[in-house]
Amino acid sequence: MASEPLLRVLLASLLASALLLLVRRPLRQWCGAGAAYAAWAVVPASMIGALLPHGAGPLPLELTLPAAPTLLQTAGASAVAAARPWQSWLGAAWLAGAAATAAWLAWQQWCYLHRLRRSTPSGSARVMRSGAANSGPVLLGIWRPWLVLPADFRRRYGRDERRLVLAHERIHAKRGDLWANAACALLQCLAWCNPLIHVAAVRFRLDQELACDATVLRRHGQAATYARALLKTQLSAQGIPLACQWQAAHPLKERIVNLKSTVTPAQRLAGRFAAGMLLAACSLASWAAQPAATTDKHYLVTLSMQGQNPTVLVKAGAPAEIAMGKGAEEWRTRLVVTPHEGQVQLRALVTHGGKQVDDYMIEGPLEQDFFIGSKELEEFKAKLRVREASGG
């Protein structure tokens, strides 16, 4: 289990979420709601940056071939092997939490869709009228969005209010906010054990609505009419993960107060620039915080067998061979050394006379003896030692 990359991603999500929770309000006040909404791209970008490798080389791959049952190690190596289960438990716990979070979000989505069984078409294949309480306006779907309106939509809202409500939902659809909400739900599943990611998800949805409100007012005006439409909409206590929900549980007072804010085009442009700079800075910081790539390290591997002690220089991640004897009595060992969480993984593929003896996977610290042997070839007993080459 690659626990180190997982921990890096979780830490990046924690720091990025904390940063956005701190800067979103002043950014919205100075540069508009659109800038605050755009800045949330910092969270997924930081998580991706935590996984990108340093330099142009490929990511170091972990060899996962099972160790041979005849592998013999010293007491020190056994202790290292005994320390492995915590990584497996960590991975299992993370997977269980991610699955539980996904199930909870799916349950919320299903509960809402279940309430829409009484919905009827409303003149358009992508518009439904729902008889369920507190069931609209809501934009659903990702590939083919469709709009759910309350059954009393025409009675509850005046003509201008209806026009503004529908404009609000059209902006959500054109801007791709449904895809953004799906990405938000995915990040909640991946970083479920980060408590701030769930707080950030709520604030992200609020900033999404505030940005949409600002766009509607900038294009259509009528702030007072828009505020009345907000007040007429009943608040729902249940959120819908994969939807743009007009009446979602956002602070209504904050949305109405935000209608009075005025942002100049220059401020909006500065906001886009600030969000872009924040995105670039956090992505680079997340990438730079990783340990430097170790693919350029070199190791000296000594094989002690039958009174001989040949040593070979091995580049991390690259194969090297040690050959002893000739013809049918030739022993050949193919070695690959991979750095792994402050230690090394050593793979040793041993052949005798061209026939494979066994494929060993060993993990442990440098400067430690590892003993390998074979039940089928009792004469095969060898000792391996890995040390870092000076200047490597």
C-alpha positions in Angstrom: 0.0 0.0 0.0 1.5 3.3 -1.1 0.7 5.1 2.2 3.1 8.0 1.6 1.4 9.4 -1.5 -2.0 9.1 0.3 -0.8 11.0 3.3 0.6 13.7 1.0 -2.7 14.1 -0.8 -4.6 14.3 2.5 -2.3 16.9 3.9 -2.5 18.9 0.7 -6.3 18.8 0.9 -6.2 19.9 4.5 -3.9 22.9 3.9 -5.7 24.0 0.7 -9.1 23.8 2.4 -7.9 25.8 5.3 -6.4 28.4 3.0 -9.6 28.8 1.0 -11.8 29.0 4.1 -9.6 31.9 5.2 -9.4 33.9 2.0 -12.8 33.3 0.3 -14.7 36.0 2.2 -12.1 38.8 1.7 -11.6 37.7 -1.9 -15.4 37.9 -2.5 -15.6 41.3 -0.9 -12.7 42.8 -2.9 -13.1 41.1 -6.2 -16.6 39.6 -6.4 -18.2 36.3 -5.8 -16.9 34.9 -9.1 -13.3 35.2 -7.9 -14.1 33.4 -4.7 -15.8 30.6 -6.6 -13.0 30.2 -9.1 -10.4 30.1 -6.3 -11.8 26.7 -5.1 -9.9 25.1 -7.9 -6.9 25.4 -5.6 -8.1 22.3 -3.6 -8.0 19.7 -6.4 -5.0 21.3 -8.0 -3.0 21.0 -4.7 -4.0 17.4 -4.3 -2.9 16.6 -7.9 0.3 18.6 -7.3 1.1 16.4 -4.3 1.2 13.4 -6.6 3.3 14.8 -9.5 6.9 13.7 -9.6 9.9 16.0 -9.4 11.8 16.3 -12.6 11.0 14.7 -15.9 11.5 11.1 -14.8 8.7 8.7 -14.2 7.1 8.0 -10.9 9.1 5.4 -9.0 7.0 2.2 -9.2 6.5 -0.1 -6.3 7.2 -3.7 -7.1 4.3 -5.8 -5.8 5.4 -9.3 -6.7 4.8 -11.6 -3.7 7.9 -12.7 -1.8 8.9 -16.3 -2.1 7.8 -18.6 0.7 11.4 -19.7 1.2 12.7 -16.2 1.8 14.8 -16.1 4.9 15.7 -12.8 6.6 17.6 -11.7 9.7 15.8 -10.7 12.8 16.0 -7.0 11.8 14.4 -7.7 8.4 11.6 -9.7 10.1 10.9 -6.7 12.3 10.6 -4.5 9.3 8.2 -7.0 7.7 6.2 -7.1 10.8 5.8 -3.3 10.6 4.0 -3.6 7.2 0.5 -4.4 8.5 -0.1 -0.9 9.7 0.1 0.3 6.1 -2.4 -2.3 5.0 -4.7 -1.2 7.9 -4.3 2.4 6.9 -5.2 1.6 3.3 -8.2 -0.5 4.3 -9.5 2.2 6.7 -9.2 4.8 4.0 -11.0 2.6 1.4 -13.7 1.9 3.9 -14.2 5.5 4.8 -14.2 6.5 1.1 -16.8 3.9 0.3 -19.0 4.9 3.3 -18.8 8.6 2.2 -19.8 7.7 -1.3 -22.6 5.6 -0.1 -23.9 8.4 2.1 -23.8 10.9 -0.8 -25.5 8.4 -3.1 -28.2 7.8 -0.5 -28.9 11.6 -0.3 -29.1 11.7 -4.1 -31.4 8.7 -4.2 -33.7 10.0 -1.5 -34.3 13.1 -3.5 -34.8 11.3 -6.7 -37.2 8.9 -4.9 -39.3 11.9 -3.9 -39.6 13.0 -7.5 -41.6 9.9 -8.6 -44.7 12.1 -8.7 -43.0 14.5 -11.2 -44.7 15.1 -14.5 -43.3 16.6 -17.7 -43.8 20.3 -18.2 -43.8 21.0 -21.9 -40.1 20.2 -22.3 -38.3 16.9 -22.0 -35.8 18.5 -19.7 -38.3 20.2 -17.4 -40.3 18.4 -14.7 -43.0 19.6 -12.4 -42.8 18.0 -9.0 -45.6 17.6 -6.5 -43.2 16.8 -3.7 -42.7 19.4 -1.1 -39.5 21.5 -1.2 -38.5 20.0 -4.5 -37.4 22.8 -6.7 -36.1 24.6 -8.5 -33.3 22.1 -8.9 -31.0 21.4 -11.8 -30.1 17.7 -12.0 -28.0 15.5 -14.2 -24.5 15.9 -15.6 -24.4 14.8 -19.3 -28.0 15.9 -20.0 -29.1 18.3 -17.2 -32.8 18.6 -16.5 -34.7 21.1 -14.4 -37.2 20.3 -11.6 -39.7 23.0 -10.8 -42.3 23.0 -8.0 -45.9 22.3 -9.0 -46.9 25.8 -8.0 -44.1 27.5 -9.8 -46.3 29.9 -11.7 -48.5 30.7 -8.7 -45.6 31.2 -6.3 -43.4 33.4 -8.5 -44.3 36.4 -10.5 -43.4 36.7 -14.2 -40.1 38.6 -13.6 -39.2 36.3 -10.7 -39.7 33.2 -12.9 -37.5 34.7 -15.5 -34.7 35.3 -13.0 -35.0 31.9 -11.5 -34.8 30.2 -14.9 -31.8 32.5 -15.8 -30.1 31.4 -12.6 -30.4 27.7 -13.5 -29.3 28.3 -17.1 -26.2 29.9 -15.9 -25.5 26.8 -13.7 -25.9 24.6 -16.7 -23.7 26.7 -19.1 -21.0 27.2 -16.6 -20.6 23.5 -15.9 -21.5 23.8 -12.2 -23.0 20.3 -12.1 -19.6 18.9 -13.1 -18.0 21.0 -10.4 -20.4 19.6 -7.8 -19.6 16.0 -9.0 -15.8 16.8 -8.5 -16.6 18.2 -5.1 -18.4 15.0 -4.1 -15.4 13.0 -5.4 -13.0 15.0 -3.3 -15.1 14.5 -0.3 -14.9 10.7 -0.8 -11.1 10.7 -1.5 -10.3 13.0 1.5 -13.1 11.9 3.8 -10.9 11.9 6.9 -10.0 15.6 6.4 -12.7 17.3 8.5 -12.2 20.6 6.6 -13.0 19.1 3.2 -16.7 18.7 4.3 -16.8 22.3 5.7 -15.2 23.5 2.5 -17.7 21.6 0.4 -20.6 23.6 2.0 -18.8 26.9 1.5 -17.9 25.9 -2.1 -21.6 25.4 -2.8 -22.4 28.7 -1.2 -19.8 30.5 -3.3 -21.2 28.8 -6.3 -24.7 30.2 -5.6 -23.3 33.6 -4.8 -21.3 33.7 -8.1 -24.4 32.6 -10.0 -26.5 35.3 -8.3 -24.0 37.9 -9.2 -24.0 36.8 -12.8 -27.8 37.0 -13.0 -27.9 40.5 -11.6 -25.1 41.7 -13.8 -27.0 40.5 -16.9 -30.6 41.1 -15.9 -30.6 43.5 -12.9 -33.8 43.7 -10.8 -32.1 43.0 -7.4 -35.3 43.6 -5.5 -37.2 41.1 -7.6 -34.5 38.6 -7.3 -34.5 39.0 -3.5 -38.2 38.4 -3.4 -37.8 35.2 -5.4 -35.2 34.0 -2.9 -37.6 34.8 0.0 -40.4 32.9 -1.6 -38.3 29.8 -2.0 -38.7 27.4 0.9 -35.4 26.2 2.4 -34.8 22.5 2.3 -32.8 20.8 5.1 -31.5 18.1 2.7 -28.7 18.8 0.4 -28.3 17.1 -3.0 -24.7 16.2 -3.9 -25.1 16.1 -7.7 -27.4 19.0 -8.3 -27.5 22.8 -8.4 -30.2 23.5 -5.9 -31.9 26.9 -5.7 -33.3 26.3 -2.3 -30.3 24.3 -0.8 -29.4 25.0 2.8 -27.3 28.1 2.1 -27.4 31.1 4.4 -30.3 33.0 2.9 -29.4 36.2 4.7 -25.9 36.1 3.2 -27.2 35.6 -0.3 -29.6 38.5 0.0 -27.0 40.8 1.5 -24.6 39.9 -1.3 -27.1 41.2 -3.8 -26.3 44.7 -2.7 -22.6 44.4 -3.4 -21.2 46.1 -6.4 -18.0 45.0 -8.1 -16.5 46.9 -11.0 -15.2 45.1 -14.2 -11.6 46.0 -13.1 -12.2 44.3 -9.7 -13.6 41.2 -11.4 -10.5 41.1 -13.7 -8.2 41.5 -10.7 -10.2 38.7 -9.0 -9.6 36.3 -11.9 -5.9 37.2 -11.8 -5.7 36.7 -8.1 -7.5 33.3 -8.3 -5.1 32.2 -11.1 -2.0 33.3 -9.1 -3.4 31.5 -6.0 -4.0 28.4 -8.1 -0.5 28.4 -9.5 1.2 29.2 -6.2 -0.6 26.5 -4.3 0.0 23.9 -7.0 3.7 24.6 -7.2 4.0 24.6 -3.4 2.2 21.3 -3.1 4.5 19.8 -5.8 7.7 21.4 -4.3 6.9 20.0 -0.8 7.3 16.5 -2.0 10.6 14.6 -1.3 12.9 14.9 -4.2 12.8 12.1 -6.7 15.2 9.3 -5.8 15.6 7.7 -9.3 19.1 9.1 -9.5 20.4 7.4 -6.4 22.9 4.5 -6.7 23.4 1.6 -4.4 26.1 -1.0 -4.0 24.7 -4.5 -3.7 27.0 -7.3 -2.4 26.1 -10.9 -3.0 27.9 -13.4 -0.7 27.7 -17.0 -1.9 30.0 -20.0 -2.1 32.9 -18.0 -0.6 32.6 -15.2 -3.2 31.4 -11.7 -2.6 30.8 -9.8 -5.9 29.5 -6.3 -5.7 27.5 -4.4 -8.3 26.5 -0.8 -8.6 22.8 -0.5 -9.1 20.8 2.7 -10.1 17.5 3.1 -8.2 14.7 1.5 -10.2 17.1 0.1 -12.9 18.0 -3.6 -13.2 21.6 -4.9 -12.7 23.0 -8.4 -12.7 25.6 -10.5 -10.9 26.9 -13.6 -12.6 28.9 -16.4 -11.0 30.2 -19.6 -12.6 29.8 -20.8 -16.2 27.5 -23.0 -18.3 25.2 -25.2 -16.4 26.7 -24.1 -13.1 26.2 -20.4 -13.7 24.4 -18.5 -11.0 22.8 -15.3 -12.2 21.0 -12.8 -10.0 19.0 -9.9 -11.5 18.7 -7.1 -9.0 16.4 -4.1 -8.8 16.6 -1.6 -5.8 13.7 0.8 -5.1 13.7 3.4 -2.4 10.6 3.0 -0.2 9.7 5.2 2.8 13.2 5.7 4.0 14.2 2.1 3.4 14.8 0.0 0.2 12.9 -2.7 -1.6 15.2 -5.3 -3.2 14.0 -7.6 -5.8 16.3 -10.5 -6.6 15.5 -12.9 -9.5 17.9 -15.9 -9.2 18.5 -18.4 -12.0 20.8 -21.4 -12.1 22.0 -22.8 -15.5 19.3 -20.6 -17.2 16.5 -22.0 -15.0 14.7 -19.8 -12.5 15.3 -20.6 -8.9 13.0 -18.1 -7.3 12.0 -14.4 -7.4 12.5 -12.7 -4.0 11.2 -9.4 -2.7 12.9 -8.0 0.3 12.3 -4.8 2.2 14.4 -3.3 5.0 17.0 -0.7 5.9 20.4 -0.2 4.3 23.5 -1.9 5.6 21.5 -5.0 6.7 22.1 -8.6 5.8 19.3 -10.4 4.0 19.5 -14.2 3.7 17.8 -16.1 0.9 17.6 -19.8 0.1 15.7 -22.4 -1.7 14.1 -25.7 -0.6 14.5 -27.3 -4.1 18.2 -26.4 -4.3 19.6 -26.9 -0.9 23.0 -25.8 -2.0 21.7 -22.3 -2.8 22.2 -20.1 0.2 23.2 -16.5 -0.2 23.4 -13.2 1.6 22.6 -9.8 0.2 23.6 -6.4 1.6 22.6 -3.0 0.2 24.4 0.2 0.9 24.1 3.6 -0.6 27.0 4.5 -3.0 28.9 7.6 -1.9 27.9 10.6 -3.9 24.8 8.8 -5.1 
